[in-house]
């Protein structure tokens, strides 16, 4: 499994857990994902995976010019996940 696939699986699991709890949206932070997966210097992979799962309804709570930073936060709307 590639790093990107691992991150997407991690995020999808977060989606499932939040939906089971009746949550309408979830805010995910690149730094938290990176840390929970015990990665070292993999922020571009984490951010690209986060971006790949975004739809038109999802928004950046925080972003940077590069879009590949530990400070990236995305609000995912769970109704279409």
mmCIF file of the C-alpha atoms, coordinates in Angstrom:
data_MODEL
# 
_entry.id   MODEL 
# 
loop_
_atom_site.group_PDB 
_atom_site.id 
_atom_site.type_symbol 
_atom_site.label_atom_id 
_atom_site.label_alt_id 
_atom_site.label_comp_id 
_atom_site.label_asym_id 
_atom_site.label_entity_id 
_atom_site.label_seq_id 
_atom_site.pdbx_PDB_ins_code 
_atom_site.Cartn_x 
_atom_site.Cartn_y 
_atom_site.Cartn_z 
_atom_site.occupancy 
_atom_site.B_iso_or_equiv 
_atom_site.pdbx_formal_charge 
_atom_site.auth_seq_id 
_atom_site.auth_comp_id 
_atom_site.auth_asym_id 
_atom_site.auth_atom_id 
_atom_site.pdbx_PDB_model_num 
ATOM 1  C CA . UNK A 1 1  ? 0.000   0.000  0.000  1.00 0.00 ? 1  UNK A CA 1 
ATOM 2  C CA . UNK A 1 2  ? 1.345   3.439  -0.905 1.00 0.00 ? 2  UNK A CA 1 
ATOM 3  C CA . UNK A 1 3  ? 1.522   6.314  1.550  1.00 0.00 ? 3  UNK A CA 1 
ATOM 4  C CA . UNK A 1 4  ? -1.243  8.091  -0.368 1.00 0.00 ? 4  UNK A CA 1 
ATOM 5  C CA . UNK A 1 5  ? -3.530  5.056  -0.141 1.00 0.00 ? 5  UNK A CA 1 
ATOM 6  C CA . UNK A 1 6  ? -2.778  4.779  3.570  1.00 0.00 ? 6  UNK A CA 1 
ATOM 7  C CA . UNK A 1 7  ? -3.705  8.432  4.165  1.00 0.00 ? 7  UNK A CA 1 
ATOM 8  C CA . UNK A 1 8  ? -6.911  8.137  2.114  1.00 0.00 ? 8  UNK A CA 1 
ATOM 9  C CA . UNK A 1 9  ? -7.888  5.034  4.087  1.00 0.00 ? 9  UNK A CA 1 
ATOM 10 C CA . UNK A 1 10 ? -7.205  6.848  7.347  1.00 0.00 ? 10 UNK A CA 1 
ATOM 11 C CA . UNK A 1 11 ? -9.360  9.811  6.249  1.00 0.00 ? 11 UNK A CA 1 
ATOM 12 C CA . UNK A 1 12 ? -12.186 7.585  5.000  1.00 0.00 ? 12 UNK A CA 1 
ATOM 13 C CA . UNK A 1 13 ? -12.167 5.824  8.370  1.00 0.00 ? 13 UNK A CA 1 
ATOM 14 C CA . UNK A 1 14 ? -12.502 9.233  10.056 1.00 0.00 ? 14 UNK A CA 1 
ATOM 15 C CA . UNK A 1 15 ? -15.462 9.961  7.750  1.00 0.00 ? 15 UNK A CA 1 
ATOM 16 C CA . UNK A 1 16 ? -17.152 6.661  8.683  1.00 0.00 ? 16 UNK A CA 1 
ATOM 17 C CA . UNK A 1 17 ? -16.662 7.191  12.412 1.00 0.00 ? 17 UNK A CA 1 
ATOM 18 C CA . UNK A 1 18 ? -17.982 10.749 12.285 1.00 0.00 ? 18 UNK A CA 1 
ATOM 19 C CA . UNK A 1 19 ? -21.018 9.745  10.207 1.00 0.00 ? 19 UNK A CA 1 
ATOM 20 C CA . UNK A 1 20 ? -21.826 6.932  12.640 1.00 0.00 ? 20 UNK A CA 1 
ATOM 21 C CA . UNK A 1 21 ? -21.906 9.544  15.393 1.00 0.00 ? 21 UNK A CA 1 
ATOM 22 C CA . UNK A 1 22 ? -24.311 11.677 13.352 1.00 0.00 ? 22 UNK A CA 1 
ATOM 23 C CA . UNK A 1 23 ? -21.813 14.430 12.622 1.00 0.00 ? 23 UNK A CA 1 
ATOM 24 C CA . UNK A 1 24 ? -22.525 16.645 9.605  1.00 0.00 ? 24 UNK A CA 1 
ATOM 25 C CA . UNK A 1 25 ? -18.908 17.649 8.980  1.00 0.00 ? 25 UNK A CA 1 
ATOM 26 C CA . UNK A 1 26 ? -15.400 16.920 10.159 1.00 0.00 ? 26 UNK A CA 1 
ATOM 27 C CA . UNK A 1 27 ? -12.354 19.199 10.220 1.00 0.00 ? 27 UNK A CA 1 
ATOM 28 C CA . UNK A 1 28 ? -9.099  17.396 9.530  1.00 0.00 ? 28 UNK A CA 1 
ATOM 29 C CA . UNK A 1 29 ? -5.641  18.849 10.069 1.00 0.00 ? 29 UNK A CA 1 
ATOM 30 C CA . UNK A 1 30 ? -2.600  17.736 8.068  1.00 0.00 ? 30 UNK A CA 1 
ATOM 31 C CA . UNK A 1 31 ? -0.334  17.882 11.125 1.00 0.00 ? 31 UNK A CA 1 
ATOM 32 C CA . UNK A 1 32 ? -2.613  15.604 13.150 1.00 0.00 ? 32 UNK A CA 1 
ATOM 33 C CA . UNK A 1 33 ? -2.930  13.076 10.323 1.00 0.00 ? 33 UNK A CA 1 
ATOM 34 C CA . UNK A 1 34 ? 0.838   13.138 9.771  1.00 0.00 ? 34 UNK A CA 1 
ATOM 35 C CA . UNK A 1 35 ? 1.475   12.546 13.469 1.00 0.00 ? 35 UNK A CA 1 
ATOM 36 C CA . UNK A 1 36 ? -1.136  9.834  13.940 1.00 0.00 ? 36 UNK A CA 1 
ATOM 37 C CA . UNK A 1 37 ? 0.350   7.904  11.026 1.00 0.00 ? 37 UNK A CA 1 
ATOM 38 C CA . UNK A 1 38 ? 3.865   8.374  12.471 1.00 0.00 ? 38 UNK A CA 1 
ATOM 39 C CA . UNK A 1 39 ? 5.170   9.903  9.252  1.00 0.00 ? 39 UNK A CA 1 
ATOM 40 C CA . UNK A 1 40 ? 8.399   11.841 8.869  1.00 0.00 ? 40 UNK A CA 1 
ATOM 41 C CA . UNK A 1 41 ? 8.561   14.572 6.212  1.00 0.00 ? 41 UNK A CA 1 
ATOM 42 C CA . UNK A 1 42 ? 5.456   13.415 4.337  1.00 0.00 ? 42 UNK A CA 1 
ATOM 43 C CA . UNK A 1 43 ? 3.319   16.567 4.392  1.00 0.00 ? 43 UNK A CA 1 
ATOM 44 C CA . UNK A 1 44 ? 3.026   16.799 0.583  1.00 0.00 ? 44 UNK A CA 1 
ATOM 45 C CA . UNK A 1 45 ? 1.617   13.259 0.496  1.00 0.00 ? 45 UNK A CA 1 
ATOM 46 C CA . UNK A 1 46 ? -0.816  13.954 3.332  1.00 0.00 ? 46 UNK A CA 1 
ATOM 47 C CA . UNK A 1 47 ? -2.001  17.217 1.760  1.00 0.00 ? 47 UNK A CA 1 
ATOM 48 C CA . UNK A 1 48 ? -2.384  15.691 -1.708 1.00 0.00 ? 48 UNK A CA 1 
ATOM 49 C CA . UNK A 1 49 ? -4.450  12.839 -0.260 1.00 0.00 ? 49 UNK A CA 1 
ATOM 50 C CA . UNK A 1 50 ? -6.596  15.330 1.657  1.00 0.00 ? 50 UNK A CA 1 
ATOM 51 C CA . UNK A 1 51 ? -7.154  17.342 -1.539 1.00 0.00 ? 51 UNK A CA 1 
ATOM 52 C CA . UNK A 1 52 ? -8.013  14.254 -3.562 1.00 0.00 ? 52 UNK A CA 1 
ATOM 53 C CA . UNK A 1 53 ? -10.936 13.488 -1.244 1.00 0.00 ? 53 UNK A CA 1 
ATOM 54 C CA . UNK A 1 54 ? -12.418 16.983 -1.396 1.00 0.00 ? 54 UNK A CA 1 
ATOM 55 C CA . UNK A 1 55 ? -15.668 17.700 -3.241 1.00 0.00 ? 55 UNK A CA 1 
ATOM 56 C CA . UNK A 1 56 ? -17.317 20.986 -4.187 1.00 0.00 ? 56 UNK A CA 1 
ATOM 57 C CA . UNK A 1 57 ? -18.961 21.161 -0.757 1.00 0.00 ? 57 UNK A CA 1 
ATOM 58 C CA . UNK A 1 58 ? -15.730 20.868 1.222  1.00 0.00 ? 58 UNK A CA 1 
ATOM 59 C CA . UNK A 1 59 ? -13.731 23.949 2.191  1.00 0.00 ? 59 UNK A CA 1 
ATOM 60 C CA . UNK A 1 60 ? -10.306 24.892 3.432  1.00 0.00 ? 60 UNK A CA 1 
ATOM 61 C CA . UNK A 1 61 ? -10.429 26.236 6.965  1.00 0.00 ? 61 UNK A CA 1 
ATOM 62 C CA . UNK A 1 62 ? -6.737  27.011 6.663  1.00 0.00 ? 62 UNK A CA 1 
ATOM 63 C CA . UNK A 1 63 ? -4.402  26.749 3.705  1.00 0.00 ? 63 UNK A CA 1 
ATOM 64 C CA . UNK A 1 64 ? -1.094  28.105 2.462  1.00 0.00 ? 64 UNK A CA 1 
ATOM 65 C CA . UNK A 1 65 ? 0.207   29.284 -0.873 1.00 0.00 ? 65 UNK A CA 1 
ATOM 66 C CA . UNK A 1 66 ? 1.882   25.934 -1.505 1.00 0.00 ? 66 UNK A CA 1 
ATOM 67 C CA . UNK A 1 67 ? -1.091  23.936 -0.229 1.00 0.00 ? 67 UNK A CA 1 
ATOM 68 C CA . UNK A 1 68 ? 1.344   21.465 1.317  1.00 0.00 ? 68 UNK A CA 1 
ATOM 69 C CA . UNK A 1 69 ? 1.854   22.464 4.915  1.00 0.00 ? 69 UNK A CA 1 
ATOM 70 C CA . UNK A 1 70 ? 1.281   21.096 8.390  1.00 0.00 ? 70 UNK A CA 1 
ATOM 71 C CA . UNK A 1 71 ? -1.210  23.909 8.914  1.00 0.00 ? 71 UNK A CA 1 
ATOM 72 C CA . UNK A 1 72 ? -3.678  22.755 6.239  1.00 0.00 ? 72 UNK A CA 1 
ATOM 73 C CA . UNK A 1 73 ? -7.164  22.179 7.649  1.00 0.00 ? 73 UNK A CA 1 
ATOM 74 C CA . UNK A 1 74 ? -10.084 20.948 5.544  1.00 0.00 ? 74 UNK A CA 1 
ATOM 75 C CA . UNK A 1 75 ? -13.742 20.859 6.537  1.00 0.00 ? 75 UNK A CA 1 
ATOM 76 C CA . UNK A 1 76 ? -15.311 17.845 4.870  1.00 0.00 ? 76 UNK A CA 1 
ATOM 77 C CA . UNK A 1 77 ? -19.104 17.809 4.544  1.00 0.00 ? 77 UNK A CA 1 
ATOM 78 C CA . UNK A 1 78 ? -20.094 14.227 5.253  1.00 0.00 ? 78 UNK A CA 1 
ATOM 79 C CA . UNK A 1 79 ? -23.436 14.102 3.435  1.00 0.00 ? 79 UNK A CA 1 
ATOM 80 C CA . UNK A 1 80 ? -21.680 13.190 0.186  1.00 0.00 ? 80 UNK A CA 1 
ATOM 81 C CA . UNK A 1 81 ? -19.008 10.888 1.600  1.00 0.00 ? 81 UNK A CA 1 
# 
